[in-house]
Amino acid sequence: MSNRILKRWNNILSAHRGEAVYSPSGGCLRTWADIESEAGEFEKRLCGSPGGVALQTGNHPSFPALLIACMRARRTVSLFDADFFGEARSRIEQRLGVTTRVVIFDGQLCFEDGQGSAGEENGVCLYKLTSGTTSLPQAIGFTADQLVADCDQVCGTMGIGDGDLNYGVIAMTHSYGLSNLATPLLCRGVRLVVATDPLPRAIEHGLRSTGATVLAAVPAMFRGLLTAGPLPKSLRLCISAGSLLDPVLAREFFQKFGRKIHSFYGASECGGICYDSSEELPELPGFVGLPLDGVDIEIPGDPEGARIWIRSDAIGIGMAGAAGGFQPTDLLVREAGGFRIVGRDSELINVAGRKVNPMEIEQVLAQFPGVCEAVVCGVEDPARGQEICALIAAKEPPDMLLLRHHCAAEIASWKVPRRFAFVPEVPRNARGKSSRAEIARTFF
């Protein structure tokens, strides 16, 4: 079976010359020809051996060549986080038949033996892993056709082309980075800056040094950039995904830099779903715009939020349900101009038999002066089933009496959090996401 990513790469290689991959300082790390030559060397190492290959390289300039080499050697790729180790990694390698892993040691690529054994080919060319915050990560398989479809939907909707330069500080081994950085390079000729430092000054310096035109990041990175200096005029497009964009942050960013942060919504199981292409600033949290080109969404008419059905050529193998589409656990509502995420079906808090959406309370808390961010979670309670708790990110703990009065004026009294904890910043995992379950375990 032909591989559409390899076909696209061959077309890109014949049409493009010169520099392709850059360092954050602006130096060329790889030309298009360099990627092809490097892929050939990796292919020699990978050919003739059975089993899958786990890429655990983080953002490394050899990552695109490794993808090409694995596909040419007909070895299925599994994308692992750089900090994924121990028994959990061994079990996933065994499940996916990973016999080789590629890691970084002292800054160098190292090929190691994996813990799996080769299995039968199943048409999958790449596995993404979900975050696995409460259990082993789930592996979602994709064909090359599905990955190309996602790439085309993302780049086509966002208007990203081969005249652009992506600043790649999000991890290419995550679904977001694969869709917005790696496959656009290989399938559409979009040049790439490979960056590893997420600190605001480093991103600002990198954008200025490279003349990057597109920044795909997470909300925490954009919040950090508010402390940095002016952004270069070359930066024309800012994209945020990974967690919901706070409208207050979006407004402050626009006021300082004159650029809108465009919200992007996707899932590991199906790639990109929605994108806010408008130039209007969001007024409510969770607004993610319209479906990407080539993505169809069906939603029941529930005004308080319902699980959507997604139909797209990018849905992973085995992810489509009986209705022929994929249904994420997110709850969405229709708004003027698009869709808005209002919570997750799995995160509803059960208080004495009554269900509450934590996002409803988070929006109220975020409106209180001095609160930068709030995460609301449910904690087991023998009398009430669960009680509502809130982690507040603020420079200084707010006055509790005033905070409770503020909540009581906006929501029903039984929805006001029983317990609060205060931190300078909400903790996040390597994917830039906060986990309600982890916050509940850690703080309450």
C-alpha positions in Angstrom: 0.0 0.0 0.0 1.4 3.4 -1.0 2.0 6.0 1.8 0.6 9.4 1.1 3.0 11.1 3.5 5.9 9.7 1.5 4.3 10.8 -1.7 3.8 14.3 -0.4 7.4 14.4 0.8 8.7 13.4 -2.6 6.7 16.2 -4.2 8.0 18.7 -1.6 11.6 17.5 -2.0 11.4 18.0 -5.8 9.9 21.5 -5.5 11.8 23.0 -2.6 15.4 24.0 -2.2 17.4 25.7 0.5 16.7 25.9 4.2 13.9 24.0 6.0 14.6 23.7 9.7 16.0 26.4 11.9 17.3 26.9 15.4 15.6 29.6 17.7 18.7 31.7 17.1 17.9 31.7 13.3 20.6 29.4 12.1 19.8 26.7 9.6 19.7 23.2 11.1 18.5 21.3 8.1 18.0 22.0 4.4 15.3 20.0 2.5 18.1 17.9 1.1 19.6 17.4 4.5 16.3 15.9 5.8 16.3 13.5 2.9 19.9 12.5 3.4 19.4 12.0 7.1 16.3 9.9 6.5 18.3 7.7 4.3 20.8 7.0 7.0 18.1 6.3 9.6 16.4 4.0 7.1 19.5 1.9 6.8 19.5 1.4 10.6 15.8 0.6 10.7 15.4 -1.6 7.7 15.4 -5.4 8.1 14.3 -5.3 11.7 10.7 -6.1 12.7 8.4 -4.3 15.1 7.5 -0.7 15.9 9.7 2.3 16.7 9.0 4.6 19.6 10.1 8.2 19.1 10.9 9.7 22.4 13.0 12.6 21.2 11.0 15.7 22.2 11.6 18.5 19.7 14.7 17.5 17.9 15.8 18.6 14.3 16.0 14.9 13.3 12.4 14.2 14.1 11.1 14.8 10.6 13.8 12.6 9.1 13.0 9.9 11.7 9.3 9.9 10.7 10.2 9.5 7.0 12.8 6.7 7.7 10.3 4.7 9.8 7.6 4.9 7.2 10.0 3.9 4.4 11.2 1.0 6.5 7.6 0.0 7.1 8.0 0.3 10.8 5.1 1.7 12.8 5.8 4.9 14.8 4.7 5.4 18.4 5.0 8.9 19.8 6.1 9.0 23.4 6.5 12.0 25.8 10.1 12.7 26.7 9.3 12.0 30.4 7.5 8.7 29.8 9.6 6.0 31.5 9.5 2.9 33.8 6.9 0.1 33.9 4.3 2.2 32.2 6.5 2.7 29.1 7.4 -1.0 29.1 3.8 -2.1 29.1 2.9 0.3 26.3 5.9 -0.9 24.3 4.7 -4.5 24.8 1.2 -3.6 23.8 2.2 -1.8 20.6 5.0 -4.2 19.6 7.8 -1.6 20.0 11.2 -3.2 19.4 13.2 -0.1 19.0 13.1 3.3 20.8 14.9 6.5 19.9 15.7 8.7 22.8 18.0 11.7 23.5 21.0 11.2 25.7 23.4 14.0 26.4 21.9 15.9 23.4 22.5 13.0 21.0 20.0 10.5 19.4 20.3 7.0 20.8 18.7 3.8 19.4 17.7 1.4 22.2 15.9 -1.9 22.4 12.2 -1.7 23.2 10.3 -4.1 25.4 7.8 -5.3 22.8 7.9 -8.0 20.2 6.9 -7.7 16.5 3.3 -8.4 15.7 1.3 -8.6 12.5 0.9 -5.5 10.3 -2.5 -3.8 10.8 -2.4 -0.8 8.4 -1.4 1.6 11.1 1.6 3.8 10.4 1.6 5.9 13.6 0.2 5.7 17.1 -0.6 8.7 19.2 -0.9 8.3 23.0 -3.5 10.1 25.1 -2.3 11.7 28.3 -3.2 8.8 30.6 -3.6 10.8 33.8 -5.5 8.1 35.7 -4.3 4.9 33.9 -2.0 3.7 31.1 -2.3 6.0 28.0 -4.6 4.9 25.3 -3.0 4.3 21.9 -4.8 5.6 18.8 -3.7 4.2 15.4 -3.6 6.3 12.2 -3.0 5.5 8.6 -0.9 7.9 6.5 -4.1 9.0 4.7 -5.7 10.0 8.0 -2.7 12.0 9.0 -2.5 13.8 5.7 -6.2 14.6 5.9 -5.7 16.2 9.3 -2.7 18.2 8.1 -4.7 19.5 5.1 -7.7 20.4 7.2 -5.5 22.3 9.7 -3.4 24.2 7.2 -6.3 24.8 4.8 -8.5 26.3 7.5 -5.8 28.3 9.2 -4.3 29.6 5.9 -0.8 28.2 6.6 1.3 27.7 3.5 4.8 27.1 2.3 5.5 30.8 2.6 5.2 30.5 6.4 7.7 29.7 9.1 6.2 27.8 12.1 7.8 28.5 15.5 7.8 25.0 17.0 7.8 25.2 20.8 5.0 22.7 21.4 6.0 19.1 21.3 6.0 17.4 17.9 5.4 14.1 19.7 2.0 15.4 20.8 -1.1 15.4 18.6 -1.2 19.2 18.4 2.5 19.5 17.4 2.3 16.7 14.9 -0.7 18.3 13.2 0.6 21.9 13.3 4.4 21.4 12.9 5.6 18.1 11.7 3.2 17.0 9.0 2.9 20.6 7.6 6.7 20.4 7.0 6.6 17.0 5.4 3.4 17.3 3.5 3.0 21.0 2.6 6.5 22.4 2.7 6.0 24.7 5.8 9.4 25.5 7.2 9.9 25.0 10.9 11.8 26.4 13.9 12.7 23.6 16.4 12.5 25.1 19.9 12.6 23.5 23.3 12.6 26.5 25.7 9.0 27.5 26.6 10.0 30.5 28.8 8.6 33.9 27.6 12.0 35.6 26.9 13.2 32.6 24.9 10.1 32.5 22.8 10.2 36.3 22.2 13.9 36.1 21.3 13.3 33.1 19.0 10.4 34.8 17.2 12.5 37.9 16.6 15.7 36.0 15.5 13.9 33.7 13.1 11.2 36.0 11.7 8.7 33.2 12.3 5.2 34.0 11.0 3.1 31.4 12.9 3.2 30.6 16.7 1.2 27.5 17.8 1.3 27.5 21.6 -0.8 26.8 24.7 -2.5 29.5 26.9 0.2 29.4 29.6 2.8 30.4 27.0 0.7 33.3 25.7 0.2 34.4 29.3 3.9 34.3 29.9 4.5 36.4 26.8 2.6 39.3 28.4 5.7 39.8 30.5 8.0 39.9 27.4 8.8 42.7 25.1 7.1 43.6 21.8 6.6 40.8 19.3 8.1 41.1 15.8 6.0 42.3 12.9 6.7 39.1 11.1 4.4 37.1 13.5 1.1 37.2 11.7 -0.8 34.3 13.3 -1.1 33.1 17.0 -2.8 29.8 17.6 -3.8 28.4 21.1 -4.8 24.9 21.9 -4.3 22.3 24.6 -6.6 24.0 27.1 -9.3 26.6 27.0 -8.3 30.2 26.3 -9.3 32.7 28.9 -11.1 35.7 27.3 -9.3 38.0 29.8 -5.9 36.7 28.6 -7.0 37.1 24.9 -8.1 40.7 25.5 -4.8 41.6 27.4 -2.7 40.0 24.7 -4.5 41.9 22.0 -4.3 45.2 23.9 -0.5 44.7 24.3 0.5 43.2 20.9 -2.4 44.0 18.6 -2.8 40.4 17.7 -5.7 38.0 18.3 -5.0 34.6 19.7 -7.0 32.1 17.6 -8.5 29.2 19.6 -8.0 25.7 18.1 -9.9 22.7 19.3 -8.9 19.1 18.6 -8.6 15.6 20.1 -5.9 13.0 19.8 -8.5 10.5 18.4 -9.5 12.6 15.4 -7.1 15.6 15.0 -8.4 19.1 14.5 -12.1 19.8 15.1 -12.8 23.6 15.3 -10.9 26.8 14.8 -11.8 30.4 15.5 -10.7 32.2 12.4 -12.5 35.4 13.1 -10.8 38.6 14.3 -13.4 39.2 17.1 -12.2 38.7 20.6 -14.0 36.0 22.5 -16.4 37.1 25.2 -17.0 33.8 26.9 -14.5 31.0 27.9 -14.4 28.0 25.6 -15.3 29.6 22.3 -13.6 27.5 19.6 -15.2 28.8 16.4 -16.4 26.7 13.4 -15.5 23.2 12.3 -12.3 22.9 10.2 -12.7 22.5 6.5 -13.6 18.8 5.9 -15.0 18.3 9.4 -18.7 17.9 10.0 -20.2 18.3 13.5 -23.6 17.2 14.7 -24.9 18.4 18.1 -28.2 17.7 19.9 -30.2 20.8 20.7 -29.3 20.9 24.4 -28.9 24.5 25.5 -26.7 23.5 28.5 -24.2 21.5 26.4 -24.1 18.1 24.7 -21.6 15.7 23.3 -21.0 16.2 19.6 -20.6 13.7 16.8 -17.6 14.4 14.5 -17.2 13.1 11.0 -13.9 13.5 9.3 -11.4 11.6 7.1 -8.8 12.2 10.0 -10.5 10.0 12.6 -8.2 7.3 13.9 -8.6 3.6 13.3 -11.3 2.2 15.5 -12.4 5.5 16.9 -15.6 5.9 14.8 -18.6 4.6 16.7 -21.8 2.9 15.4 -23.1 6.2 14.0 -20.0 6.5 11.8 -18.3 9.3 13.7 -16.3 10.0 16.8 -17.8 11.4 20.0 -15.5 13.2 22.4 -16.5 13.6 26.0 -16.5 17.4 25.7 -19.8 19.2 26.1 -20.5 21.9 23.5 -23.1 24.5 22.8 -23.9 26.4 19.6 -23.1 30.1 19.8 -23.2 32.9 17.2 -20.3 32.2 14.9 -19.4 28.8 16.1 -19.2 26.4 19.0 -18.2 26.8 22.7 -16.9 24.1 25.1 -18.8 24.3 28.4 -17.3 21.2 30.1 -16.7 17.5 29.9 -19.3 14.8 30.5 -16.8 12.9 32.6 -16.1 15.9 34.8 -19.6 16.8 36.0 -19.7 16.9 39.8 -22.4 15.0 41.6 -23.5 16.9 44.7 -26.2 15.0 46.6 -27.7 13.8 43.3 -27.5 17.1 41.6 -25.0 17.6 38.7 -22.9 20.7 38.3 -20.6 21.7 35.5 -17.3 22.9 37.0 -16.7 25.3 34.2 -19.8 27.3 35.3 -18.2 27.9 38.7 -14.7 28.6 37.2 -16.2 31.4 35.0 -17.7 33.0 38.1 -14.4 32.7 40.1 -12.4 34.1 37.2 -14.5 37.3 37.3 -13.4 38.1 40.9 -10.6 40.8 41.1 -7.2 39.3 41.5 -8.0 35.8 40.3 -5.9 34.8 37.4 -7.3 31.3 36.9 -9.5 28.8 38.7 -9.9 25.0 38.5 -12.9 23.5 40.1 -13.1 19.8 41.0 -15.2 17.3 42.9 -13.9 15.5 46.0 -15.6 12.4 47.5 -17.8 13.2 50.4 -19.6 10.5 52.4 -22.6 12.6 53.1 -23.1 14.5 49.8 -21.4 12.1 47.3 -19.0 14.9 46.2 -18.2 18.3 47.5 -17.1 21.2 45.3 -13.5 22.4 45.7 -11.6 25.2 43.9 -8.0 25.8 43.3 -7.3 29.5 42.7 -4.3 31.0 41.0 -3.7 34.5 42.3 -0.7 36.6 43.2 -2.2 37.1 46.6 -5.1 35.0 48.3 -8.3 37.1 47.9 -10.5 38.0 50.8 -12.5 34.8 51.4 -15.7 36.5 52.7 -15.9 38.7 49.6 -15.1 35.8 47.3 -17.9 33.7 48.8 -20.3 36.6 48.6 -19.3 37.1 44.9 -20.1 33.4 44.2 -23.4 33.4 46.0 -24.5 36.4 44.0 -23.9 34.6 40.7 -24.7 30.9 41.3 -26.9 28.8 43.5 -25.6 28.5 47.1 -25.1 24.7 46.8 -22.7 25.4 43.9 -20.4 27.6 45.9 -17.2 25.7 46.6 -16.8 24.3 50.1 -13.0 24.3 50.1 -10.4 26.5 48.5 -6.7 26.3 47.9 -4.4 29.0 46.5 -1.3 28.8 44.3 0.7 31.3 42.2 0.0 29.2 39.1 -2.1 26.2 38.2 0.1 23.1 37.8 0.1 21.6 34.3 1.4 18.5 32.7 3.9 18.2 29.8 1.0 18.8 27.3 0.2 22.1 29.0 -3.1 20.8 30.5 -4.4 20.9 34.1 -5.9 17.7 35.5 -9.0 18.1 37.8 -8.4 14.6 39.1 -4.7 15.3 39.9 -5.6 18.7 41.5 -8.2 17.0 43.7 -5.7 14.4 44.9 -2.9 17.0 45.4 -4.7 19.9 47.1 -7.8 18.4 48.7 
